[in-house]
C-alpha cells in the first residue's frame, strides 16, 4: 500500500479521481445503484495491508502528536482547501457510487460539509483547564493524543461521516486508519487521496477491505480507539472485540428517531421541513425522522400537507441535475424497505403516497412513501426502515405521544413541532434521545456535541466535547 503523498491537488472529474485510486490489476466491481452501470474498481486490501497501514500510522504519530494544536489546525485547513479545489469531482464520484443526487441536500452538500467540518474542527480552542489554584497547590487538566485511531464508516454519508471521524482525531494529535463501507469504498478512497495531498505522510491511511479487515482493526492492540457509525448489532460486536485491549470507543448506532407534532402548528408551514427531516438522503440517514406522531386534531391536515410536498420532489439518477431524491444504495436495503411497507399494508395501514415500486427497471428506486392510519406496534414503526417510507401515527394526548416516542430501545435524535417554543421545550426535555430539535429535525452543527442515548451508542462527536473524546485526560498537580 502506497504511503507517499501525491503532488496533484486538483481533480476535474470522477474519472480523474478513479485513475489514481483504482488498482493496476484486479479489484472489486462497484456498481451505480441508480443505473446498474460500473462505477469503478475498488482495491481489495487484506489484513497484511491493514497491518502495514497501522505500522506506518503508529510510526508517524509521535511527530504528528508533537505539533501544536495550531500547527495541526493549519494542516486541516489546508486539507479543506484541497477538498474545495476538487469538490465537483468528489461530488460526481459520490453521486455515482452512493446514488444520491448532485443537487439538494445530497452529494455537493456532503462534499461541502467535509470542508466545513475540517475548518470548524481546526477552529476549536482546547486549552489546559485549571482545576484549582490556591494555597493547597495547582491542578491542570490536559488532553494528550491517544495514538492510532481506527475509524469504520457507513455507506449512507461516506465522505461526511469519515470526515467527522478523522478530523477531530487528527486535530488531537492522533493518526488515523480508516476503513470505509464495502458498499462505498471509492468515495472514501478518493477523499483520503485528496486529503493526503495536504497532510504529512502516513498520518491518514484508508484501507478498503472485507469484514475480516474491519474485525482485525476493531480488535488490534495498536489501535487506541475505535470510532464507528453503523448498526447497533455491529456496534455490539465492536464492543466485544475491544474488551481484551480496553480500547476507547465512540459508537454512533441505530436511530429510529421520533417526531411529535403538537396540535397548535400550521401543517402547511412545517410540511417541507418535516419532509426533509424524514427524507433527506432518501431516508438513509441515522438521525432522520423515521416515525411521526401527530395529534388527532390536525392529523389529516399534516398528512395531506406532507403528501403534497412528497409528490413534488423528483426522484431519479443522481447525476441528473433535476433530481433531489435517489435510489436506495443497495439491494438489501431496498428489500428491507419494501418488506416493511408490505407489512404495513398487510396490517391495514393506508398508503397515502408511493408504496408501489416499479419492477424490471434498473436501480434500487423505492418511491417516496407516506403511510397513515398505522398502529404503533407495526414493524414499519418499531424497526428502523432507513429508507423513503414514513409512518404517521395518530395520538390523543401529549403523554401518549411521549410514551410512544420513548418506547423503543434507541434514542439518537427526536423532534418536537409546535408554535409554542416553551411548550415544545417542555416536551423535548421528556424525550430520551441524545439530540432533540424543535421545529426542525436532524440539523447537526459542528459546534454542538452529537451522540446517542440508550442503544444508539455512546460517546459524542463534534465541538470541543468531541475533541476531548479523542484525547487522553491527564491531570498534572503541583
N, C-alpha and C positions, 0 to 999 in steps of 0.2 A: 504494500500500500504506500503510495507516494505521500510524503510529508512536506515537499518543497512548495513554497509559495509560487503562484503564477504571477506574472507581471501584467497580465491583461486585466483591466479594471472595468471595462465597459463591454456588455454583451448586447447585441442588437435584436436578437430574436431567440425563440426556443431552440432552433436548430444550432445556433451559435453555442448555447449552453450545453446541449446534448453532445456536441463534438468534443467537449472536454471532460464530461463525466461518464460517458458510456465506455465499457471495457473494449479493449482492442479485439478480443475474441470472446465468444460466448455471451453469457448474460441472460437475465430473465426478461421475457417479453412483458412490457407494461402496456395495457390497452386502455384506450379512451372510453370511459363509462358512458359517454353520450353517443358515440358512433360505433364502437367496437373496433376502431382502427388502431394500428400500432402507434404508440407514442414514442417509445424508445426502449433501449435495453439497459437494465439495471445490473450493476456488478453484484455478484453473489459472494460477498465476503464471508469468510469462515471464522471459526474460533481462533485459529492461529493469526488471522488478520486482526481480530479483536485484541489478542494478546500483544501484538506489535503496537497497536494504537495506544493501549493502556501503558505500555512500557515507555513509549515516546512522550505521552502526556505526563506521566509521572516524572520523567527526567527534566521536562521543561518547567514544571510547576514551581520549584524554588525561585528561579529567576523571575518568573511572572509574578509570584506572590511577593517578591521583594520590592516591586514597583509601588509607588504611592497610589492612592485612590485616584488622584488627579491624572497620573500617567496612564493608568488603565482606562480611565474615562475618555482620555484623548483617543485611545485606540478604538473604543466603542463608537465614538463619534465618527472616526474615520471609516469604520465598518458601515455605519448608517449612510455615509456618503456613497460608499460602494454599492449598497443596495439601491439607493435612489438613482444612481447612474445606469443601472441595469434593470430598472423596475419593470419596464414593459416586457422585456424578455422573460423575467421571472414570472410575471403575471400570465403570460401566454402559456408557459410550460405548466404552471399550476392549474390553469383552466382545463388544459387538455388531459392532465393526469387525474386531477381530483373531480373534474366535471363542473365545478362552479363557474358561472358566467364571469366575464371580464368586468361587467358593469354591476351597479347596485352594491350592496354591502358584501362583496364577493372577492374576486381574485385581485383586482387592483387595490381594493380596500385592504386586503390581507397583506400584500406586499408593503403598502404604505404603513400599516401597523407595525411591521417588522422594524422599519426605520424609526418610527416614533417611539417604540419601546426601547430600542437601543439608546436613543438620545435621552429619554426620560430616566432610564436606569443610570446613565452616566451623570445625570444632574443631581441625583440624591446625595445629601450630605450625611455621613455617618462618622461622627467624631467620637473619641472616647468619652464615656459618661462618668462624671464624678459622682460616686455614690454617697460619699460623705467626706468632709474635710474639716476636722475640728481638733480639739485638744487630744483626742484619742488616736489620731492619725488620719490617713487619707486612703481611700479605696477608689480605683478606677476600673470601669468595665470596658474591655476591648473586645473586638471580634477579629479572630485570626482565620486565615484560609484553612479549609478542611483538607484539601489535597486534590484528588481527581474526582470529579462529579460525573456520574453516569446519568444520562438523560434518555428516556424512552418516550417517544412521541406518538400521537394518534394520526389517523388519516383524514379527519374532518377539517382541521385547520393546520395542516402540517408545517407550513413555514412559520406562521404566527406563534403557535404554541412552542415550537422549537426555540424561537427567539425568547419567549417567556422563560424558558429554562436556561438557555445558555448565557443570556445577557447578565443576569444577576450573579450567576456562578463565576463568570469571568471577572466581573467588576470586583468581586470579593477576593480575587487572587487565586481562585481555583482554575485548573484546566478541565476540559470537558471532552468526554467521549459520548457521542450522540448516536443512538440507533433509531432511525425512522421506522414508521409502519411499513410492512411489506407491501401494502397497497399503494403507498405514495412515496417511494424512495427517491424518485428522480427530483422532485421538488426540493427536498431537503438536501440532497447531494449538491444540487445547483446552488442553493442558498449557502451551504457551507463553503463551496468553492469561491463564491463571491466574497463572503466574509473573510476568507483566508487571504484574499488579496490585500487586506488592510490589517491583519493580525500577525503577530510574530509566529514563527514556525512552531507547530506542534502544540499550541495551546488549545486548538479545537480540531477534533477528528470526527468524521461522520463514517459510521460503519453500517453498511446495508447488508443485512443477512436474514436468515430464518429465525424461528423461535429459539433454536438452541443458542444462537448468538445472544439474544436478549436474556435468556436464562443464565448464561455464564456471566454476563455483565452485571445482573442483579445480585449474584452471589459472590462476585470476585473480591478477594481480600484486599486488593489495591484500590478498590473504589470506596471512597469515604462516604458518599451519599448517593442515593438514587432519587431522581425526580421523574415521576411517572404521571401521565394523563391517559386515562382509558377506563376500561370496565372495572367494576368492583371485584369481579372474580379474579381478574389478572392482578389487581392490586393486592388481593389476599395472598396470591401465590408469591408476589414480591415480598410481602411482609414475612412469610415463612422462610423464604430463601435468604433473607437478610439477617436472620436471627443469629447464625453462627458468628458473624463478624460484627454484630451490633451496629450496623451502619445506619446513618441518619436517613430519614425518608421524608419526602413531600409527595403526597398522593392526592391527585385530583380525579375523583372517581365518578361513578354514575350519578345522574341527577334526577330526572322526572320532576322538574320544577312545577310548582302550583302557582296559579294566579287567582286572586279573589277580586271580583268586580262588585263593589258596593252599589246599593240602589240609587245613589244620588248622582251618578255620572250621566254625561251625554254620550250615548252609544256612538253616534257619528263622529264625535270629537276624538274618541280614543281608538276607533276601529283600525286605523292604519298602524298606529304604534303597537296595538295588540297583535296585529298580523305579523309585523316584523319581529316582535318578541318571540313568536312561535315559529315562524317560517324562515328566518334568516339562515342562509346556507342550506336551504331546502329542508329545514328542520334538523339538520345534522350538527347540532351544537350542544355540548354538555349542559350548559346553563340556559338553554332556550326554554320557552314556555311550553310545557307538554301536557298540562291538564288545566282547564279553565273552569272556575266555579263562578257562576253568575246568579245574582239574586232573581227570584221568580218574577218580581215586578217589572224587570227590564230584560228578561231572558230572551224573548223573541226579537226585541229590538237589537240587542247585541249580536245575536246570531245572524240576523238579516244584514246588519252593517258589516260584519266580518265577511259574509258571503259576497257582498258587493266588491270589497277590496280584493278578495281571493280571485274572483272571476277576471279581474282587470290585470293581474300580474302574469306576464308572458313567461312561459317555461320552454326551454329548448337547449340546443347545443350552445356550450359556453362561449365559444369564440364568435358567435353571432351577437353583435353589439346591441341588439334589441331585447335580448333576454335578461331576466333578473333572477330566475329560478332554473336550476339544472336537474340532472338525474341524481338518483342515489349513487353513491360512489362504487358500490359493488353488489353483486347478485345476492349475497347472503343478507345484506341489509334490506334490499328490495323485498325479499321473501318475508322478512320479519314484519315489515310494514304491511304488506299485503295480507298476511295471516292475521294480524291484529285487527285490521279493518274488517276482514271477513268475520272474525269472532264477534265484532260489534254488530254487524248486520245480522248474524245468526241469533243474537240476543235481542233483536227487535229495535235496535237503535236506528235513528233517522239519518240518512246520508243527505246532507244539505248541498254539498258541492263535492265533486270528484268521486273517488271510490271505485272507478271503472278504468283501470289501466288498459291501454291498447296492447294487444298481443301481436307477435310477428314483426315488431318494429325493432330496429337496433337501439341499444341504450337502455339503461335501467331507470326509465322515467315512470314515476308514480305521480298521478295528478294531485294537485293541491286539494286536500280533503278536509271538510268540516263535518263532524259527527255530533248530532244533537240527541236529546232525549236518551241519554246513555246512563246506565247505572254506575255508581261509583266503584263497584267491585268488578267491573268488566276488565278484562286483560288490557284493553287499549288505554285504560286509565291507570291500572296498577303496575304495568310494565312499561319501561322506557322504550318508546317506539323509535326514536331517533330518525325521524323522517317527516314528510309533509302531511301528517294526519293529526288534527287537533280535536280531542274530545271536549265537549262543552257540557258541564254538569250543572243542573239546577239546584239551588239551595233556598232555604226559607229564612234562616237566622244566621247571624254572623258567627255565633258559637258553633253551629253546624258546619259552616264553611271552614273555620279554623281547625275543627276536629278532623275533617276530611283532608285538609291540606297537610296536617301533621301525621296522618295515618300510615304513612309509608316509612320504611327504614332508611330513607335517603333524605338529604337536605342540603343540596348545593346552593340553589337560589330559589327565590319566590318573588311575587309582586302583589301589590295592593293598588287598586284603581278606584279613585274617589275624588270628588270636587272639594272635600274637606280634608286638608292635609293633616290636621291634628287627629282626626278620627282614623285616617289611614296609618299614621304613626302608631297609634294605639293597637291597631290590628297587626301591624308589622312586627311589633315587639312580642307578639304571641306566637309567631311562626318560627318553627325550628329549622332554620336554614342559615348558612354562612353569610349570604347576602340577601337583602330584601330591598327591592326597588319600589318606588312609589310613582305611579303613572308612567312607568316605563319598565322594560324588562331586559336584563342581560347586558346592560351597557357598562362594561368593565372599563376601568381607568387605571393607568399605570401607577398612579399615586395612592390608590386605595387597596389595602390588602384583600386578597381573594382566596377563599378556601371553603371547604365543605364541613357540614355538621353530620353527625350520625355516620352512616355507612358511605357517605360521599367523600370520605377521606379525611386526612389531617395534614397539618402544616399549612402555611399560607405563602402565596406568591404576591409580587408587586409591592412597590413602595419601600420605605425604609424597613418595615417589618419583614418584607420578603427578603431583603438583603441580609438581615440578621439570621434568617433560616439557612443561609448559605455560608455562615461563619461559625467558628467555634468560640463561644463566650469564654473569656479569660478575665478573671479579676486579679488585679495587681494591688496589693496593700503594702503601705509603708508608713 
